[in-house]
């Protein structure tokens, strides 16, 4: 793990890891991996559109860059050795027109992933990357080519890039549209992970008093930044709800059905989840410190940067109660949290 000498490089709310967690999709469509047919296009508001085959891309002068990476879920990876081509080189070749103000990146992706950046930021900080830590990118990290913009949260970097388009106006990307991620995504203010809370106070009260959560389910029904502290839902079926960055401190969720729910970056400190079924849930960046997870089921959960124990200066660690916890096939645990779960549950389970 990085030592105190690099702590000044750690943005608010982040934790260092030696791992390189996989985020988002893990497998692109077959055409992304067909290097004979692969193409990278740069178009839009440019004087000279550019199309590169894979051999043509590899003929470009490659450079190495050492960068810290920061994911919106809360992990940071220090001094990652990247190899690739600065986007500025291709922009120079294409010649941006005066009206160009933004850059949109489009992926070879089944879900149509894309992202955007101001042109000046992309010119200064974005690279096309084909290798990391001295080896070609694994497929799940974007092989053969991805973008990396270290000065922004990692969702602003795009795996399996296929098209780069210069625009006069911004066009927010996939995660901003689908999950209310912040359009700027700067890690350093500490509050540019999501947009502001999504519900008015009266709507929150109706949510708290609901006897069925069917109206709250759906791919774009994200409940963001909602204060549900101390909540005891009248209906215990919370499956597939998207409760992102919500305040669920001291909530009574014991025995609840939370299968497939999304609680990413939510605060569940001191919550009761004894016997709850969270199998297949997205719990990335959630904080369960001090929560009761006795007998809970976390099988197959996404646990990247999830916290179950938090160090408290001058006091014992703030630990979740995890007797009987099941977490087979859970993925993404950072080193200190995995060590805690293994020791506290006596687990031999592996990701």
C-alpha positions as CSV (number, residue, x, y, z in Angstrom):
1,X,0.0,0.0,0.0
2,X,1.2,3.5,-0.6
3,X,2.8,5.1,2.5
4,X,2.3,8.4,4.2
5,X,4.6,10.0,1.7
6,X,1.9,9.9,-1.0
7,X,-1.1,10.6,1.2
8,X,-1.1,14.2,-0.1
9,X,-2.0,12.6,-3.5
10,X,-5.2,11.0,-2.1
11,X,-8.4,12.9,-2.8
12,X,-11.1,13.2,-0.2
13,X,-13.1,10.0,0.5
14,X,-10.6,7.7,-1.3
15,X,-8.6,4.7,-0.2
16,X,-5.3,3.4,-1.7
17,X,-5.2,-0.1,-3.2
18,X,-2.5,-2.2,-4.9
19,X,-5.2,-4.0,-6.9
20,X,-6.6,-2.7,-10.2
21,X,-10.3,-3.3,-9.7
22,X,-12.5,-3.9,-12.7
23,X,-15.4,-1.4,-13.1
24,X,-18.3,-1.4,-15.5
25,X,-18.6,-3.9,-18.3
26,X,-16.1,-6.7,-18.5
27,X,-16.5,-7.9,-22.1
28,X,-17.0,-5.9,-25.3
29,X,-18.7,-7.0,-28.5
30,X,-16.5,-9.3,-30.7
31,X,-15.7,-6.5,-33.1
32,X,-13.7,-4.7,-30.4
33,X,-11.3,-7.5,-30.2
34,X,-10.9,-8.1,-34.0
35,X,-7.7,-6.3,-34.6
36,X,-8.0,-6.9,-38.4
37,X,-11.3,-5.0,-38.6
38,X,-10.7,-2.6,-35.6
39,X,-10.8,1.1,-36.4
40,X,-10.4,4.3,-34.4
41,X,-12.2,7.4,-35.8
42,X,-11.6,11.0,-34.9
43,X,-14.2,13.3,-36.4
44,X,-16.8,16.0,-35.8
45,X,-15.6,19.6,-35.8
46,X,-12.1,19.0,-37.2
47,X,-10.4,20.1,-40.4
48,X,-9.1,16.6,-41.3
49,X,-11.0,13.5,-40.0
50,X,-8.7,10.7,-39.0
51,X,-9.3,6.9,-39.2
52,X,-6.7,4.5,-37.9
53,X,-6.4,0.8,-38.2
54,X,-4.6,-1.1,-35.4
55,X,-1.3,-1.2,-37.2
56,X,-1.6,2.5,-38.0
57,X,-2.3,3.3,-34.3
58,X,0.8,1.3,-33.2
59,X,2.9,3.3,-35.6
60,X,2.2,6.4,-33.6
61,X,5.0,7.4,-31.2
62,X,4.2,5.7,-27.9
63,X,5.1,7.2,-24.5
64,X,5.0,6.2,-20.9
65,X,3.2,8.0,-18.1
66,X,3.0,7.4,-14.4
67,X,-0.4,8.4,-13.0
68,X,-2.6,7.9,-9.9
69,X,-6.1,6.6,-10.8
70,X,-9.2,7.5,-8.8
71,X,-12.5,5.6,-9.1
72,X,-15.8,7.2,-8.0
73,X,-16.5,4.2,-5.8
74,X,-13.7,5.2,-3.5
75,X,-10.5,3.3,-4.6
76,X,-7.3,4.9,-5.8
77,X,-4.3,3.2,-7.4
78,X,-1.0,5.0,-7.0
79,X,1.7,5.3,-9.7
80,X,0.1,3.3,-12.4
81,X,2.5,2.9,-15.3
82,X,0.6,3.6,-18.5
83,X,1.8,3.3,-22.1
84,X,0.1,5.0,-25.0
85,X,-0.4,8.1,-27.1
86,X,-1.4,11.6,-25.9
87,X,-4.7,12.6,-27.3
88,X,-3.1,15.9,-28.1
89,X,-1.1,14.2,-30.9
90,X,-4.2,13.1,-32.7
91,X,-5.9,16.4,-32.2
92,X,-3.0,18.1,-33.8
93,X,-3.2,15.8,-36.8
94,X,-7.0,16.4,-37.1
95,X,-7.0,20.2,-36.6
96,X,-9.9,21.1,-34.3
97,X,-12.1,23.8,-35.7
98,X,-12.6,27.1,-33.7
99,X,-16.2,26.1,-32.8
100,X,-15.0,22.9,-31.0
101,X,-15.4,23.1,-27.2
102,X,-15.9,19.5,-26.1
103,X,-14.7,16.0,-26.9
104,X,-17.0,12.9,-26.9
105,X,-15.6,9.4,-26.6
106,X,-17.6,6.4,-27.8
107,X,-16.9,2.8,-27.0
108,X,-17.3,-0.6,-28.6
109,X,-19.9,-1.5,-26.0
110,X,-23.1,-3.4,-25.9
111,X,-24.6,-0.7,-23.7
112,X,-23.3,2.2,-25.9
113,X,-20.9,3.6,-23.3
114,X,-19.7,7.1,-24.0
115,X,-18.3,10.0,-22.0
116,X,-17.3,13.7,-22.6
117,X,-14.8,16.2,-21.5
118,X,-14.0,19.9,-22.2
119,X,-11.6,20.1,-25.1
120,X,-8.9,21.9,-23.2
121,X,-9.0,19.3,-20.4
122,X,-8.9,16.4,-22.9
123,X,-6.0,18.0,-24.8
124,X,-4.0,18.4,-21.6
125,X,-4.8,15.3,-19.7
126,X,-6.3,12.5,-21.8
127,X,-4.2,9.6,-23.3
128,X,-5.0,6.7,-25.5
129,X,-3.7,3.8,-23.5
130,X,-2.9,0.3,-24.7
131,X,-0.7,-1.0,-21.9
132,X,-0.5,-0.7,-18.1
133,X,2.3,-1.8,-15.7
134,X,4.4,-3.1,-18.6
135,X,1.7,-5.4,-20.2
136,X,-1.1,-5.0,-22.8
137,X,-4.4,-4.1,-21.2
138,X,-6.5,-7.1,-20.2
139,X,-9.8,-7.2,-22.0
140,X,-11.7,-6.3,-18.9
141,X,-9.7,-3.1,-18.6
142,X,-10.2,-2.0,-22.2
143,X,-8.0,-4.0,-24.6
144,X,-6.9,-3.1,-27.2
145,X,-7.3,0.6,-26.5
146,X,-8.9,2.8,-23.9
147,X,-8.8,6.5,-22.8
148,X,-7.4,7.5,-19.5
149,X,-7.9,11.0,-18.0
150,X,-6.1,10.8,-14.6
151,X,-7.4,14.2,-13.4
152,X,-11.0,12.9,-13.3
153,X,-12.8,10.0,-11.7
154,X,-12.3,6.9,-13.7
155,X,-15.8,6.8,-15.3
156,X,-14.5,9.7,-17.4
157,X,-12.0,7.2,-18.9
158,X,-13.4,4.9,-21.5
159,X,-12.7,1.3,-22.3
160,X,-12.7,-0.1,-25.9
161,X,-12.7,3.4,-27.5
162,X,-13.8,3.4,-31.1
163,X,-14.7,7.0,-31.9
164,X,-13.6,10.5,-30.8
165,X,-15.9,13.3,-31.8
166,X,-15.3,17.1,-31.3
167,X,-18.5,19.0,-30.5
168,X,-19.6,22.7,-30.0
169,X,-21.8,21.7,-27.1
170,X,-21.4,19.2,-24.3
171,X,-23.2,15.8,-24.5
172,X,-23.1,14.1,-21.1
173,X,-22.1,10.4,-21.1
174,X,-23.5,7.1,-20.2
175,X,-22.9,7.2,-16.4
176,X,-24.1,10.8,-16.2
177,X,-27.4,9.9,-18.0
178,X,-28.0,6.5,-16.4
179,X,-26.7,6.9,-12.9
180,X,-26.6,10.7,-12.2
181,X,-22.9,10.8,-12.0
182,X,-21.5,14.3,-11.9
183,X,-20.6,15.7,-15.3
184,X,-17.3,17.2,-14.1
185,X,-16.1,14.3,-12.0
186,X,-13.1,16.1,-10.4
187,X,-11.9,14.0,-7.4
188,X,-10.4,16.9,-5.5
189,X,-13.5,18.8,-4.3
190,X,-14.8,15.6,-2.8
191,X,-18.4,16.3,-3.9
192,X,-18.3,15.6,-7.6
193,X,-19.3,12.0,-7.6
194,X,-23.1,12.4,-8.2
195,X,-25.4,15.3,-8.9
196,X,-27.5,16.6,-6.0
197,X,-30.2,14.7,-4.3
198,X,-33.0,13.5,-6.6
199,X,-36.2,13.8,-4.4
200,X,-38.1,16.6,-2.9
201,X,-38.8,16.3,0.9
202,X,-42.5,15.4,0.4
203,X,-41.5,12.6,-2.0
204,X,-39.0,11.3,0.6
205,X,-41.8,11.1,3.2
206,X,-43.9,9.1,0.7
207,X,-41.0,6.8,0.1
208,X,-40.5,6.3,3.8
209,X,-44.2,5.4,4.3
210,X,-44.5,3.2,1.1
211,X,-46.0,-0.3,1.5
212,X,-44.8,-1.3,-2.0
213,X,-41.7,-0.2,-3.8
214,X,-42.7,-1.3,-7.3
215,X,-43.2,2.3,-8.5
216,X,-39.6,3.1,-7.5
217,X,-38.0,0.3,-9.5
218,X,-36.7,0.8,-13.0
219,X,-33.4,1.3,-15.0
220,X,-33.6,5.1,-14.7
221,X,-35.3,5.4,-11.3
222,X,-32.2,6.3,-9.2
223,X,-32.9,7.4,-5.7
224,X,-29.9,9.6,-5.1
225,X,-28.7,11.3,-2.0
226,X,-31.9,10.6,0.0
227,X,-32.0,10.9,3.8
228,X,-33.3,7.5,5.0
229,X,-31.5,7.5,8.3
230,X,-33.3,5.5,10.9
231,X,-35.8,4.1,8.3
232,X,-37.7,0.9,9.0
233,X,-39.5,0.2,5.6
234,X,-43.0,-1.0,6.0
235,X,-42.5,-3.5,3.1
236,X,-39.4,-5.7,3.3
237,X,-39.0,-6.2,-0.4
238,X,-36.4,-3.7,-1.5
239,X,-35.0,-5.8,-4.3
240,X,-33.6,-4.0,-7.3
241,X,-34.0,-0.5,-5.8
242,X,-31.3,2.0,-6.6
243,X,-30.4,3.8,-3.4
244,X,-27.2,5.5,-4.4
245,X,-25.2,7.7,-2.0
246,X,-28.2,7.6,0.4
247,X,-28.0,8.2,4.2
248,X,-29.1,4.8,5.7
249,X,-27.4,5.2,9.0
250,X,-29.1,3.2,11.8
251,X,-31.8,2.0,9.3
252,X,-33.6,-1.2,10.3
253,X,-33.2,-3.4,7.2
254,X,-33.1,-6.7,9.1
255,X,-34.4,-9.6,7.0
256,X,-35.0,-7.3,4.0
257,X,-34.9,-8.6,0.4
258,X,-32.2,-6.4,-1.2
259,X,-31.3,-8.8,-4.0
260,X,-29.9,-6.9,-7.0
261,X,-30.2,-3.6,-5.2
262,X,-27.7,-0.8,-5.8
263,X,-26.5,0.8,-2.6
264,X,-23.2,2.2,-4.0
265,X,-21.6,4.9,-1.9
266,X,-24.5,4.8,0.6
267,X,-23.8,5.3,4.3
268,X,-25.1,2.3,6.3
269,X,-23.1,2.8,9.5
270,X,-24.9,1.3,12.4
271,X,-27.7,-0.1,10.3
272,X,-29.3,-3.4,11.1
273,X,-29.1,-5.9,8.2
274,X,-29.2,-9.1,10.2
275,X,-30.5,-11.9,7.9
276,X,-30.9,-9.6,5.0
277,X,-30.4,-11.0,1.5
278,X,-28.2,-8.7,-0.6
279,X,-27.1,-11.3,-3.1
280,X,-26.0,-9.8,-6.4
281,X,-26.2,-6.2,-5.0
282,X,-23.9,-3.4,-6.0
283,X,-22.4,-2.2,-2.8
284,X,-19.4,-0.4,-4.2
285,X,-18.2,2.3,-1.9
286,X,-20.9,1.7,0.7
287,X,-19.9,2.0,4.4
288,X,-21.1,-0.8,6.7
289,X,-18.9,0.2,9.6
290,X,-20.7,-0.7,12.9
291,X,-23.6,-2.3,11.0
292,X,-25.2,-5.6,12.0
293,X,-24.6,-8.1,9.1
294,X,-25.2,-11.2,11.2
295,X,-26.3,-14.0,8.9
296,X,-26.6,-11.7,5.9
297,X,-26.1,-12.9,2.4
298,X,-23.6,-11.0,0.2
299,X,-23.1,-13.7,-2.3
300,X,-22.0,-12.4,-5.7
301,X,-22.0,-8.7,-4.5
302,X,-19.8,-6.0,-6.0
303,X,-17.7,-4.9,-3.0
304,X,-15.1,-2.6,-4.6
305,X,-14.1,0.0,-1.9
306,X,-16.9,-1.2,0.4
307,X,-16.1,-0.7,4.1
308,X,-16.9,-3.0,6.9
309,X,-14.3,-1.7,9.4
310,X,-13.0,1.9,9.8
311,X,-10.0,2.9,11.9
312,X,-10.8,5.3,14.6
313,X,-7.8,7.3,16.0
314,X,-7.3,6.7,19.7
315,X,-10.2,4.1,19.8
316,X,-10.9,0.6,18.8
317,X,-11.8,0.1,15.1
318,X,-15.5,0.6,14.2
319,X,-16.4,-2.9,13.0
320,X,-19.4,-4.5,11.4
321,X,-20.8,-7.6,13.1
322,X,-20.4,-10.3,10.5
323,X,-21.0,-13.7,12.2
324,X,-22.5,-16.0,9.7
325,X,-22.0,-13.6,6.8
326,X,-21.9,-15.3,3.4
327,X,-19.8,-13.6,0.7
328,X,-19.0,-16.3,-1.8
329,X,-18.2,-14.9,-5.2
330,X,-18.2,-11.3,-4.0
331,X,-15.7,-9.2,-6.0
332,X,-13.6,-6.2,-5.6
333,X,-12.7,-6.1,-1.9
334,X,-9.8,-3.9,-1.1
335,X,-6.9,-5.4,0.9
336,X,-7.7,-4.2,4.5
337,X,-11.4,-5.0,4.2
338,X,-10.8,-8.4,2.8
339,X,-8.4,-9.2,5.7
340,X,-11.0,-8.1,8.2
341,X,-13.8,-10.2,6.7
342,X,-11.6,-13.3,6.5
343,X,-10.4,-12.9,10.1
344,X,-13.9,-12.0,11.4
345,X,-15.8,-14.8,9.6
346,X,-13.0,-17.4,9.5
347,X,-13.7,-17.5,5.8
348,X,-11.7,-19.4,3.2
349,X,-13.9,-17.9,0.6
350,X,-12.3,-16.4,-2.4
351,X,-13.3,-13.9,-5.1
